Amino acid sequence: PADAADALALAICHCWRAPMIARMAEAEAMAAEQRRKYQATLKAKAKASRLSGSAS
């Protein structure tokens, strides 16, 4: 930074953003887990549908 005021402003921004970055990472991880579970559910339903269709 060019001077002390810029350094302070930069430090404040980093302190303000750090918790938000952690929350975003947590939200992305939760979304990935939900997506994985949903895809597994769809796959299971498709398999069940194929099995019940071939039994007829």
HELIX and SHEET records of a PDB file:
HELIX    1   1 ALA A    4  ALA A   55  1                                  52    
END                                                                             
